[in-house]
Amino acid sequence: MAQFAADLLTASRRETRPLIRLALPICGAQLAQAGMSVVDVMMTGRLSATDLAAVSMGSSLWLPLMLFMTGTLMGLTPIVAQLLGGGRTDGIRPNVHQALWVTLVLGVLAAGLLWYTSMPIFRLMAVPDEVARGASSYLAAVAFGMPGIALFQALRAFSDGVNHTRPSLWISLLGLGVNIPSNFVLIYGGAGLTGLFGDWLPGWIQALPALGAFGCGIATALSMWVMGLAMIAYTHRSPAYGDITLWHSPAPPRWRMIANLLYVGVPIGVAIFVEVTLFTLIALFIASLGEVTVAAHQVALNYTSILFMLPLSLSMALTVRVGNTLGQARYGLARLVAWNGIAIGVLVALFNSLLLWLTARPVIALYTNDIQVQQLALSLVVLAVMYQISDSLQVNLAGALRGYKDTRVTMFITLVAYWVVGLGGGHWLGSYGLLGVIAPLGVHGYWIGLIAGLTVAALLLGERLRRMAREVADGNAELICH
C-alpha cells in the first residue's frame, strides 16, 4: 500500500496537468450546453409559472433521450483513445463512420418517441392539462433537433478521443449564442422586443406572437442543428486531426464494428439514462404536488446540475487518459492514472460543496421572484450539498472504467443504486415516510433518496475499479480486449 501511494504521488505530478488540460475545454462545453437549459428555465420562468412548468416537464423527457444517445456514442471515445494510444490511427476513420450510421438511427428514433409518446406519458402521470399541452408543444419542436445534436455528440466523441477537446467548447458556445436571442424572440415575441428596444421597431416585428414554451422548443432545435453542422465543418477543415482524413472514403455499415461500438456504448447510454431518469421520474412523481414544488425542484436541480459539469468533465477526460495509456499497453500506469483522477474528483466535490453553500440564495433569486419557490428550492440545495462527494466519486469512477471499456457492470450497478435505492427509497420516504415514525417527506424524501443512491453507486463502482485496475496491472490484459 505504501509503495502504491508513493507511485500514485509520482504519477500525479506527471498526469494531473494533462488531465486538467483535457478536462477544462470539456467543462466549458458542458457548461455552455447546460447554459442553454438554464436560459430556457429562466426565460420561460419570467413569462409564467405555467410555461416554466411546461419546459421543466418537457425537459424531463427529452434530456434523458438525448443523454442516452450521447452515452451510447461515448463508446466511441475509449475505442478511438486506445487506437490512438497504440498508434493504430488507420482504424479510427472507419470506426467513426460506423458511429455516424448509429447516430442517424438514434436521432430519428428519438424524434419519433418525442412526437408520439409525450402526451400519453403526461396523462399517465396526471400532469395538469395546461402544463401538459405546453410541454407537448415544446417537445414537438425539440424533436426536430434530435438528429442534429446526435451528430454533434458523435463527432465530439471522436474529437475527445484524439485528445482534441477544444472544438466542442467553441461550438457549444456558438450553440448558446444562437439559443439566447432565438429564445428571446420566440418566447416573448414582439412585446418582448418592444419592451427591450422601444416602440420604434417596425409594426410586423411588434406583432410577432409570444410562443412561450413552444418558442423555447424551436430555439432549442435550431441551436442543436447549428452545433451539429458546425462540428461537421470543423472536423472537415481543421488540420488538428493530422492524417485522420475523417470525411474521405465514406464507409458503408460494417456490422462487426457497429456491434463493437454498441457493446461498449449501449451500457454507457443505459447507465446515463438510468441516472437521468431517476431525476425525470422524480419530476413526474412530484408533478401532482403543485406548480410551486415542481418549479422549486427544477430550479434546485438546474442549479446543482451546472456545478455537476465540473466532475462530469473530469470523468470524460479521465476516460481518454486511461484509454490512451491502455492503448500503449502501460497497464500499471493506467491504474495510477485512474486513481489520480478519482483523487482530483474528490477535491472538485469539496469545491462544489463550498460554492453551493455560499451562493445558493442569490443564485436561486435569479431563477424566480416567487418567495415560496425560492424557500423550497433553497432547502433542496442544502440537501444537494450533502451528496457532492458521492456524486463526484461515482461519475469519475465510471469514467475511469469506461477507459477500460468496462461498461456492463457499471450499467448494472447504476440500475441497482439509482432505481432501487435512489428512486425506490426516495419514493417511499416521499410518499409514506419511515415506519410510521417519520411522516411523508414529499419532495425532500426524494432528494434524500438521491443521497442514498449516489452513495451506494460510489461504493460499488469504487470496488469494481479497484479489482479491474489491479487485475489488468497484474497482466490480465484480456479484460480490456473486447
JOTA-V459363 format. One record per residue. RES is the residue in one small letter. OMEGA is omega in radians with two decimals (none if undefined). NEAR is the number of other ideal C-beta (glycine too) atoms within 8 Angstrom. D_CENTER is the distance of its C-alpha to the mean C-alpha in Angstrom with 1 decimal. Layout:
res:RES omega:OMEGA near:NEAR d_center:D_CENTER
res:RES omega:OMEGA near:NEAR d_center:D_CENTER
//
This chain:
res:m omega:3.13 near:4 d_center:35.2
res:a omega:3.13 near:5 d_center:36.8
res:q omega:3.12 near:6 d_center:36.7
res:f omega:3.13 near:7 d_center:33.0
res:a omega:3.11 near:8 d_center:32.4
res:a omega:3.10 near:8 d_center:34.6
res:d omega:3.14 near:9 d_center:32.9
res:l omega:3.12 near:12 d_center:29.4
res:l omega:3.11 near:8 d_center:30.8
res:t omega:3.14 near:8 d_center:32.2
res:a omega:-3.11 near:12 d_center:29.1
res:s omega:3.14 near:11 d_center:27.1
res:r omega:-3.08 near:7 d_center:29.4
res:r omega:-2.97 near:7 d_center:28.7
res:e omega:-3.05 near:12 d_center:25.1
res:t omega:-3.10 near:10 d_center:23.4
res:r omega:3.10 near:7 d_center:24.1
res:p omega:3.10 near:8 d_center:22.7
res:l omega:-3.14 near:16 d_center:19.5
res:i omega:3.11 near:10 d_center:19.0
res:r omega:3.04 near:7 d_center:20.1
res:l omega:-3.00 near:14 d_center:17.4
res:a omega:-3.03 near:14 d_center:14.7
res:l omega:3.07 near:9 d_center:15.8
res:p omega:3.08 near:11 d_center:15.2
res:i omega:3.14 near:15 d_center:11.7
res:c omega:3.10 near:12 d_center:11.2
res:g omega:3.12 near:11 d_center:13.0
res:a omega:3.13 near:16 d_center:11.0
res:q omega:3.13 near:12 d_center:7.7
res:l omega:3.11 near:10 d_center:10.2
res:a omega:3.13 near:13 d_center:11.7
res:q omega:3.06 near:11 d_center:9.0
res:a omega:3.11 near:11 d_center:8.3
res:g omega:3.08 near:10 d_center:12.1
res:m omega:3.11 near:13 d_center:12.5
res:s omega:3.12 near:12 d_center:11.3
res:v omega:3.13 near:10 d_center:13.5
res:v omega:3.11 near:12 d_center:16.3
res:d omega:-3.09 near:14 d_center:16.2
res:v omega:-3.11 near:15 d_center:16.6
res:m omega:-3.06 near:10 d_center:19.2
res:m omega:3.11 near:13 d_center:21.2
res:t omega:3.10 near:16 d_center:21.5
res:g omega:3.10 near:12 d_center:22.2
res:r omega:3.13 near:5 d_center:25.1
res:l omega:3.11 near:11 d_center:26.4
res:s omega:3.09 near:7 d_center:26.7
res:a omega:3.14 near:9 d_center:25.3
res:t omega:3.11 near:10 d_center:25.4
res:d omega:3.09 near:15 d_center:23.2
res:l omega:3.13 near:15 d_center:20.7
res:a omega:3.14 near:16 d_center:20.7
res:a omega:3.12 near:18 d_center:20.5
res:v omega:3.11 near:16 d_center:17.4
res:s omega:3.12 near:14 d_center:15.8
res:m omega:3.13 near:17 d_center:17.0
res:g omega:3.12 near:17 d_center:16.0
res:s omega:-3.13 near:11 d_center:12.3
res:s omega:3.06 near:11 d_center:12.4
res:l omega:-3.05 near:14 d_center:13.4
res:w omega:3.13 near:13 d_center:11.8
res:l omega:3.08 near:11 d_center:8.1
res:p omega:3.10 near:12 d_center:8.6
res:l omega:3.13 near:12 d_center:10.7
res:m omega:-3.12 near:12 d_center:8.6
res:l omega:3.00 near:12 d_center:5.8
res:f omega:3.07 near:13 d_center:9.2
res:m omega:-3.14 near:17 d_center:10.5
res:t omega:-3.14 near:11 d_center:8.0
res:g omega:3.12 near:15 d_center:8.6
res:t omega:-3.14 near:14 d_center:12.2
res:l omega:3.05 near:17 d_center:12.6
res:m omega:3.03 near:15 d_center:11.4
res:g omega:3.09 near:18 d_center:14.6
res:l omega:-3.05 near:16 d_center:16.4
res:t omega:3.11 near:16 d_center:15.4
res:p omega:3.08 near:17 d_center:17.6
res:i omega:3.13 near:14 d_center:20.2
res:v omega:-3.11 near:16 d_center:20.6
res:a omega:3.13 near:18 d_center:20.6
res:q omega:3.07 near:14 d_center:23.3
res:l omega:3.12 near:13 d_center:25.3
res:l omega:3.14 near:15 d_center:25.2
res:g omega:3.13 near:12 d_center:26.2
res:g omega:3.12 near:9 d_center:29.0
res:g omega:-3.10 near:5 d_center:30.3
res:r omega:-3.05 near:8 d_center:29.8
res:t omega:3.13 near:10 d_center:28.3
res:d omega:3.13 near:5 d_center:30.2
res:g omega:-3.05 near:8 d_center:28.0
res:i omega:-3.06 near:15 d_center:24.8
res:r omega:3.14 near:13 d_center:25.6
res:p omega:3.09 near:10 d_center:26.4
res:n omega:3.10 near:14 d_center:23.2
res:v omega:3.14 near:14 d_center:21.2
res:h omega:3.10 near:10 d_center:23.5
res:q omega:3.08 near:14 d_center:22.8
res:a omega:3.12 near:14 d_center:19.1
res:l omega:3.03 near:10 d_center:19.9
res:w omega:3.10 near:10 d_center:22.0
res:v omega:3.12 near:15 d_center:19.2
res:t omega:-3.13 near:15 d_center:17.1
res:l omega:-3.11 near:10 d_center:20.0
res:v omega:-3.10 near:8 d_center:20.3
res:l omega:-3.12 near:12 d_center:16.7
res:g omega:-3.14 near:15 d_center:16.5
res:v omega:3.12 near:10 d_center:19.9
res:l omega:-3.14 near:8 d_center:19.2
res:a omega:3.11 near:16 d_center:16.1
res:a omega:3.13 near:12 d_center:18.3
res:g omega:3.12 near:9 d_center:21.2
res:l omega:3.13 near:9 d_center:19.4
res:l omega:-3.13 near:16 d_center:18.4
res:w omega:-2.90 near:10 d_center:22.0
res:y omega:-3.03 near:6 d_center:23.8
res:t omega:-3.00 near:8 d_center:22.1
res:s omega:-3.10 near:14 d_center:20.9
res:m omega:3.07 near:8 d_center:24.3
res:p omega:3.13 near:7 d_center:25.4
res:i omega:-3.14 near:10 d_center:22.4
res:f omega:3.10 near:13 d_center:23.0
res:r omega:-3.14 near:9 d_center:26.7
res:l omega:-3.09 near:6 d_center:26.1
res:m omega:3.08 near:10 d_center:24.2
res:a omega:3.05 near:6 d_center:27.0
res:v omega:3.13 near:12 d_center:24.9
res:p omega:-3.00 near:8 d_center:27.6
res:d omega:-3.08 near:6 d_center:28.9
res:e omega:3.10 near:7 d_center:28.4
res:v omega:-3.12 near:15 d_center:24.7
res:a omega:3.13 near:14 d_center:24.3
res:r omega:3.11 near:9 d_center:26.0
res:g omega:3.14 near:17 d_center:24.0
res:a omega:-3.14 near:18 d_center:20.7
res:s omega:3.11 near:12 d_center:22.1
res:s omega:3.07 near:12 d_center:23.2
res:y omega:-3.13 near:15 d_center:19.9
res:l omega:3.10 near:15 d_center:18.3
res:a omega:3.11 near:12 d_center:21.2
res:a omega:-3.13 near:13 d_center:20.5
res:v omega:-3.08 near:14 d_center:16.8
res:a omega:-3.13 near:14 d_center:17.7
res:f omega:-3.12 near:7 d_center:19.6
res:g omega:-3.03 near:13 d_center:16.6
res:m omega:3.07 near:18 d_center:14.7
res:p omega:3.14 near:13 d_center:16.8
res:g omega:-3.13 near:15 d_center:16.3
res:i omega:3.07 near:14 d_center:12.6
res:a omega:3.09 near:17 d_center:13.0
res:l omega:3.10 near:15 d_center:15.7
res:f omega:-3.07 near:14 d_center:13.8
res:q omega:3.11 near:13 d_center:11.1
res:a omega:-3.13 near:15 d_center:14.2
res:l omega:3.05 near:13 d_center:16.1
res:r omega:3.12 near:12 d_center:13.5
res:a omega:3.07 near:15 d_center:13.4
res:f omega:-3.08 near:16 d_center:17.1
res:s omega:3.08 near:14 d_center:17.5
res:d omega:-3.10 near:15 d_center:15.4
res:g omega:3.09 near:16 d_center:17.6
res:v omega:3.04 near:12 d_center:20.7
res:n omega:3.12 near:10 d_center:19.7
res:h omega:-3.00 near:9 d_center:19.4
res:t omega:-3.07 near:14 d_center:16.2
res:r omega:-3.10 near:7 d_center:17.8
res:p omega:3.12 near:14 d_center:17.7
res:s omega:3.09 near:14 d_center:13.9
res:l omega:-3.05 near:13 d_center:14.6
res:w omega:-3.11 near:8 d_center:17.7
res:i omega:3.05 near:14 d_center:16.5
res:s omega:3.06 near:14 d_center:13.4
res:l omega:3.05 near:11 d_center:16.1
res:l omega:3.10 near:11 d_center:18.2
res:g omega:3.10 near:15 d_center:15.9
res:l omega:3.13 near:14 d_center:15.8
res:g omega:3.06 near:8 d_center:19.5
res:v omega:-3.03 near:12 d_center:20.0
res:n omega:-3.02 near:15 d_center:18.0
res:i omega:3.14 near:9 d_center:19.9
res:p omega:3.10 near:8 d_center:23.5
res:s omega:3.08 near:12 d_center:22.7
res:n omega:-3.06 near:14 d_center:21.3
res:f omega:-3.10 near:12 d_center:24.4
res:v omega:-3.01 near:12 d_center:26.8
res:l omega:3.14 near:13 d_center:25.5
res:i omega:-3.02 near:18 d_center:24.7
res:y omega:3.12 near:12 d_center:28.0
res:g omega:-3.09 near:13 d_center:30.2
res:g omega:3.13 near:12 d_center:33.5
res:a omega:3.11 near:9 d_center:34.1
res:g omega:3.13 near:12 d_center:31.1
res:l omega:3.11 near:15 d_center:32.3
res:t omega:3.10 near:12 d_center:35.8
res:g omega:-3.12 near:6 d_center:34.9
res:l omega:-3.00 near:6 d_center:33.1
res:f omega:-3.12 near:6 d_center:35.7
res:g omega:-3.05 near:5 d_center:38.8
res:d omega:3.07 near:5 d_center:41.0
res:w omega:-3.13 near:4 d_center:42.2
res:l omega:3.11 near:11 d_center:39.5
res:p omega:-3.07 near:5 d_center:40.9
res:g omega:-3.11 near:6 d_center:41.4
res:w omega:3.08 near:6 d_center:39.1
res:i omega:3.13 near:10 d_center:36.2
res:q omega:-3.12 near:12 d_center:37.2
res:a omega:3.14 near:7 d_center:37.4
res:l omega:-3.11 near:10 d_center:33.8
res:p omega:3.01 near:6 d_center:32.4
res:a omega:-3.02 near:12 d_center:29.7
res:l omega:3.08 near:11 d_center:27.1
res:g omega:-3.08 near:13 d_center:24.9
res:a omega:3.11 near:16 d_center:21.8
res:f omega:3.09 near:13 d_center:22.9
res:g omega:3.08 near:14 d_center:23.1
res:c omega:3.11 near:19 d_center:19.6
res:g omega:3.10 near:15 d_center:18.5
res:i omega:3.13 near:12 d_center:20.7
res:a omega:3.13 near:14 d_center:19.4
res:t omega:3.13 near:14 d_center:15.8
res:a omega:3.11 near:14 d_center:17.2
res:l omega:3.13 near:12 d_center:19.3
res:s omega:-3.14 near:15 d_center:16.6
res:m omega:-3.13 near:14 d_center:14.7
res:w omega:3.07 near:10 d_center:18.1
res:v omega:-3.14 near:12 d_center:19.0
res:m omega:-3.13 near:15 d_center:16.1
res:g omega:-3.12 near:15 d_center:16.8
res:l omega:3.10 near:10 d_center:20.5
res:a omega:3.13 near:11 d_center:20.3
res:m omega:3.05 near:16 d_center:18.5
res:i omega:-3.11 near:10 d_center:21.4
res:a omega:-3.10 near:8 d_center:23.9
res:y omega:-3.12 near:10 d_center:22.7
res:t omega:3.11 near:14 d_center:22.6
res:h omega:-2.98 near:8 d_center:26.0
res:r omega:-3.01 near:5 d_center:27.7
res:s omega:3.05 near:8 d_center:26.4
res:p omega:-3.03 near:4 d_center:28.7
res:a omega:-3.06 near:6 d_center:26.0
res:y omega:3.03 near:11 d_center:25.5
res:g omega:-3.07 near:6 d_center:29.2
res:d omega:3.08 near:5 d_center:30.9
res:i omega:-3.14 near:9 d_center:27.8
res:t omega:-2.93 near:6 d_center:28.9
res:l omega:-3.01 near:10 d_center:25.9
res:w omega:3.07 near:6 d_center:27.4
res:h omega:3.07 near:5 d_center:30.8
res:s omega:3.13 near:4 d_center:32.2
res:p omega:-3.10 near:5 d_center:29.5
res:a omega:3.03 near:9 d_center:29.4
res:p omega:3.13 near:4 d_center:29.9
res:p omega:3.05 near:7 d_center:27.9
res:r omega:-2.92 near:9 d_center:28.7
res:w omega:3.14 near:6 d_center:27.9
res:r omega:3.10 near:6 d_center:28.1
res:m omega:3.10 near:10 d_center:25.4
res:i omega:3.13 near:12 d_center:23.2
res:a omega:3.13 near:8 d_center:23.9
res:n omega:3.11 near:10 d_center:23.0
res:l omega:-3.12 near:15 d_center:19.6
res:l omega:3.11 near:11 d_center:18.9
res:y omega:3.13 near:9 d_center:20.4
res:v omega:-2.95 near:15 d_center:17.9
res:g omega:-3.07 near:16 d_center:14.8
res:v omega:3.07 near:10 d_center:15.3
res:p omega:3.06 near:11 d_center:15.1
res:i omega:3.13 near:16 d_center:11.8
res:g omega:3.13 near:17 d_center:10.6
res:v omega:-3.13 near:13 d_center:12.6
res:a omega:3.12 near:14 d_center:11.4
res:i omega:3.12 near:12 d_center:7.7
res:f omega:3.14 near:12 d_center:9.5
res:v omega:3.13 near:13 d_center:11.9
res:e omega:-3.08 near:10 d_center:9.7
res:v omega:3.13 near:12 d_center:8.1
res:t omega:2.98 near:9 d_center:11.6
res:l omega:3.12 near:14 d_center:13.1
res:f omega:3.13 near:10 d_center:12.1
res:t omega:-3.10 near:12 d_center:13.0
res:l omega:3.06 near:9 d_center:16.3
res:i omega:3.14 near:13 d_center:17.0
res:a omega:3.14 near:15 d_center:16.7
res:l omega:-3.14 near:12 d_center:19.0
res:f omega:-3.09 near:11 d_center:21.4
res:i omega:-3.11 near:14 d_center:22.0
res:a omega:-3.11 near:13 d_center:22.5
res:s omega:-3.13 near:7 d_center:26.2
res:l omega:3.07 near:8 d_center:26.5
res:g omega:-3.06 near:6 d_center:26.8
res:e omega:-3.14 near:10 d_center:25.1
res:v omega:3.14 near:10 d_center:25.3
res:t omega:3.12 near:12 d_center:23.4
res:v omega:-3.11 near:15 d_center:20.7
res:a omega:-3.14 near:17 d_center:20.5
res:a omega:3.09 near:15 d_center:20.6
res:h omega:-3.10 near:15 d_center:17.8
res:q omega:3.13 near:14 d_center:15.5
res:v omega:-3.14 near:14 d_center:16.7
res:a omega:-3.13 near:14 d_center:16.2
res:l omega:3.14 near:11 d_center:12.8
res:n omega:-3.12 near:12 d_center:11.8
res:y omega:-3.13 near:14 d_center:13.7
res:t omega:3.11 near:11 d_center:12.5
res:s omega:3.10 near:10 d_center:8.8
res:i omega:-3.13 near:11 d_center:10.1
res:l omega:3.09 near:11 d_center:11.8
res:f omega:3.13 near:11 d_center:9.0
res:m omega:3.13 near:12 d_center:8.0
res:l omega:3.10 near:11 d_center:11.3
res:p omega:3.11 near:15 d_center:11.2
res:l omega:3.13 near:10 d_center:7.8
res:s omega:3.10 near:14 d_center:9.6
res:l omega:-3.13 near:17 d_center:12.7
res:s omega:3.12 near:15 d_center:11.6
res:m omega:3.06 near:14 d_center:10.8
res:a omega:3.14 near:16 d_center:14.2
res:l omega:3.05 near:17 d_center:15.8
res:t omega:-3.12 near:16 d_center:15.2
res:v omega:-3.10 near:16 d_center:17.1
res:r omega:3.10 near:15 d_center:19.8
res:v omega:3.13 near:19 d_center:20.5
res:g omega:3.09 near:18 d_center:20.6
res:n omega:-3.09 near:13 d_center:23.0
res:t omega:3.08 near:13 d_center:25.2
res:l omega:3.09 near:16 d_center:25.5
res:g omega:3.08 near:12 d_center:26.4
res:q omega:-3.13 near:8 d_center:29.2
res:a omega:3.09 near:7 d_center:30.4
res:r omega:-2.95 near:8 d_center:30.2
res:y omega:3.10 near:11 d_center:29.1
res:g omega:3.11 near:7 d_center:30.3
res:l omega:3.13 near:9 d_center:28.5
res:a omega:3.10 near:16 d_center:25.2
res:r omega:3.13 near:12 d_center:25.6
res:l omega:3.09 near:13 d_center:26.2
res:v omega:-3.12 near:15 d_center:23.3
res:a omega:-3.06 near:14 d_center:21.0
res:w omega:3.02 near:12 d_center:22.6
res:n omega:3.09 near:14 d_center:22.8
res:g omega:3.11 near:18 d_center:19.1
res:i omega:3.13 near:14 d_center:18.9
res:a omega:3.10 near:10 d_center:21.6
res:i omega:3.11 near:13 d_center:19.9
res:g omega:3.10 near:15 d_center:16.8
res:v omega:3.11 near:11 d_center:19.3
res:l omega:3.10 near:8 d_center:20.7
res:v omega:3.14 near:12 d_center:17.4
res:a omega:3.11 near:14 d_center:17.0
res:l omega:3.08 near:10 d_center:20.6
res:f omega:3.13 near:9 d_center:20.0
res:n omega:3.13 near:14 d_center:17.1
res:s omega:3.13 near:11 d_center:19.5
res:l omega:-3.12 near:8 d_center:22.3
res:l omega:3.09 near:9 d_center:20.4
res:l omega:-3.08 near:14 d_center:19.4
res:w omega:-3.05 near:8 d_center:23.0
res:l omega:-2.96 near:6 d_center:24.5
res:t omega:-2.99 near:8 d_center:22.6
res:a omega:-3.01 near:12 d_center:21.6
res:r omega:-3.13 near:8 d_center:24.7
res:p omega:-3.13 near:7 d_center:24.8
res:v omega:3.13 near:9 d_center:21.2
res:i omega:3.12 near:15 d_center:21.3
res:a omega:3.09 near:9 d_center:24.5
res:l omega:-3.10 near:6 d_center:22.7
res:y omega:-2.99 near:13 d_center:20.8
res:t omega:3.06 near:12 d_center:23.9
res:n omega:-3.08 near:4 d_center:27.6
res:d omega:-3.07 near:9 d_center:28.1
res:i omega:3.14 near:6 d_center:29.4
res:q omega:3.12 near:8 d_center:28.7
res:v omega:-3.14 near:13 d_center:25.0
res:q omega:-3.08 near:13 d_center:25.0
res:q omega:3.13 near:8 d_center:26.8
res:l omega:3.12 near:12 d_center:24.7
res:a omega:3.13 near:17 d_center:21.4
res:l omega:3.12 near:12 d_center:23.0
res:s omega:3.10 near:9 d_center:24.0
res:l omega:3.11 near:15 d_center:20.4
res:v omega:3.08 near:14 d_center:19.2
res:v omega:3.07 near:9 d_center:22.1
res:l omega:-3.14 near:13 d_center:20.7
res:a omega:3.09 near:12 d_center:17.3
res:v omega:-3.04 near:10 d_center:19.3
res:m omega:-3.07 near:7 d_center:20.6
res:y omega:-3.09 near:12 d_center:17.5
res:q omega:-3.11 near:14 d_center:16.0
res:i omega:3.11 near:11 d_center:17.8
res:s omega:-3.11 near:12 d_center:16.9
res:d omega:3.13 near:13 d_center:13.1
res:s omega:3.12 near:14 d_center:13.4
res:l omega:-3.05 near:15 d_center:15.8
res:q omega:-3.10 near:13 d_center:14.0
res:v omega:3.13 near:13 d_center:10.9
res:n omega:3.02 near:16 d_center:13.4
res:l omega:3.10 near:14 d_center:15.8
res:a omega:3.11 near:13 d_center:13.5
res:g omega:3.10 near:16 d_center:12.9
res:a omega:3.13 near:18 d_center:16.7
res:l omega:3.06 near:15 d_center:17.4
res:r omega:3.08 near:18 d_center:15.5
res:g omega:3.06 near:18 d_center:17.9
res:y omega:-3.01 near:15 d_center:20.7
res:k omega:3.11 near:12 d_center:19.3
res:d omega:-3.00 near:12 d_center:19.6
res:t omega:-3.06 near:14 d_center:16.9
res:r omega:3.13 near:7 d_center:19.0
res:v omega:3.08 near:9 d_center:20.1
res:t omega:3.12 near:16 d_center:16.6
res:m omega:-3.12 near:13 d_center:15.8
res:f omega:3.10 near:8 d_center:19.0
res:i omega:-3.14 near:12 d_center:18.4
res:t omega:3.12 near:14 d_center:15.1
res:l omega:-3.10 near:11 d_center:17.0
res:v omega:-3.03 near:11 d_center:19.8
res:a omega:-3.02 near:15 d_center:18.1
res:y omega:-3.05 near:14 d_center:15.7
res:w omega:-3.12 near:11 d_center:17.8
res:v omega:-3.09 near:10 d_center:21.2
res:v omega:-3.04 near:13 d_center:21.1
res:g omega:-3.09 near:16 d_center:18.3
res:l omega:-3.13 near:14 d_center:18.8
res:g omega:3.13 near:10 d_center:22.4
res:g omega:-3.14 near:13 d_center:23.5
res:g omega:3.13 near:17 d_center:21.8
res:h omega:3.13 near:12 d_center:23.4
res:w omega:3.13 near:11 d_center:26.7
res:l omega:-3.10 near:16 d_center:26.7
res:g omega:-3.04 near:16 d_center:25.6
res:s omega:-3.00 near:7 d_center:28.1
res:y omega:-3.08 near:7 d_center:30.9
res:g omega:-3.06 near:11 d_center:30.9
res:l omega:2.98 near:8 d_center:32.2
res:l omega:3.13 near:5 d_center:35.5
res:g omega:-3.14 near:4 d_center:37.3
res:v omega:3.14 near:5 d_center:37.2
res:i omega:3.13 near:7 d_center:34.1
res:a omega:3.09 near:4 d_center:33.7
res:p omega:-3.00 near:9 d_center:30.5
res:l omega:3.13 near:11 d_center:27.9
res:g omega:-3.08 near:10 d_center:26.0
res:v omega:3.12 near:14 d_center:22.5
res:h omega:3.08 near:11 d_center:23.2
res:g omega:3.10 near:16 d_center:23.8
res:y omega:3.14 near:15 d_center:20.3
res:w omega:3.02 near:12 d_center:18.8
res:i omega:3.04 near:13 d_center:21.4
res:g omega:3.07 near:18 d_center:20.1
res:l omega:3.14 near:14 d_center:16.6
res:i omega:-3.12 near:12 d_center:18.5
res:a omega:-3.10 near:12 d_center:20.5
res:g omega:3.14 near:16 d_center:17.7
res:l omega:3.13 near:14 d_center:15.7
res:t omega:3.10 near:10 d_center:19.1
res:v omega:3.12 near:12 d_center:20.2
res:a omega:-3.13 near:14 d_center:17.1
res:a omega:-3.13 near:14 d_center:17.8
res:l omega:-3.09 near:8 d_center:21.5
res:l omega:3.11 near:11 d_center:21.3
res:l omega:3.08 near:15 d_center:18.8
res:g omega:3.10 near:11 d_center:21.1
res:e omega:3.11 near:8 d_center:24.1
res:r omega:3.13 near:14 d_center:22.7
res:l omega:3.14 near:14 d_center:21.9
res:r omega:-3.13 near:8 d_center:25.3
res:r omega:-3.09 near:8 d_center:27.1
res:m omega:-3.09 near:12 d_center:25.3
res:a omega:-3.13 near:14 d_center:25.7
res:r omega:-3.13 near:9 d_center:29.3
res:e omega:3.12 near:9 d_center:30.3
res:v omega:3.12 near:16 d_center:29.1
res:a omega:3.13 near:10 d_center:30.7
res:d omega:3.02 near:6 d_center:33.9
res:g omega:3.12 near:6 d_center:34.1
res:n omega:-3.06 near:7 d_center:32.5
res:a omega:-3.13 near:9 d_center:30.7
res:e omega:-3.12 near:5 d_center:30.7
res:l omega:-3.10 near:10 d_center:27.5
res:i omega:-3.10 near:11 d_center:25.5
res:c omega:3.12 near:5 d_center:27.4
res:h omega:none near:6 d_center:25.7
//
